[in-house]
Amino acid sequence: MALLLLDVAGSPCALVRTSVREVLPLPDLHAPPATGGPLAGFLDLGGVPVPVVDLAHLLGLPARDGAEADDPYRHLVLAADATAAFLVDRVEDLVVVPSAAIQPVAETRTLNGCVTAEITLGDRMVHVLDLARLLTAEERQRLDDLTRAAAGRLAAFGRIPA
């Protein structure tokens, strides 16, 4: 299985490669006043606002301090369906892990079953996350509502001629 290895506030995590459309450098995000919590802002993807969720904040991991908190070299992981992006400290590598090395995690052990497996790489235990399960249905609905509001605000300003 091909996995993207991530650093999320110092915690090693991974995503199945096919769940990710692309990895992007951190651009300037539009953060309307109504945003907050794990919503870092919106990415303008060809005129379509895409919500960006701070994965460390969402997972309840301790916030980075000082220069690490403002690291301009952080990455965005764009979901395969391009409906959301997730802010991580770094996408470290793409690895292929044999099926025998993947230990499934019971859905009931994590919120919404967001951790689907664990793998050991060297001396690190890496949690394999399921992008589709990172947000609960209520969180997804609220994010959709905020995204529609952001799209409406963009539409109200019209297109700027090139």
Buried (B, 14 or more C-beta within 10 A) or exposed (E): BEBBBBBBBEBBBBBBBEBBBEBBEBEEBBBBEEBEEBBBBBBBBEEBBBBBBBBBBBBEBEEBEEEEEEEEEBBBBBBBEBBBBBBBBBBBEEBEBEEEEBEEBEEEEBEBBBBBBBBEBEEEEBBBBBBBBBBEEEBBEBBEEBBEBBBEEBEEEEEEEE
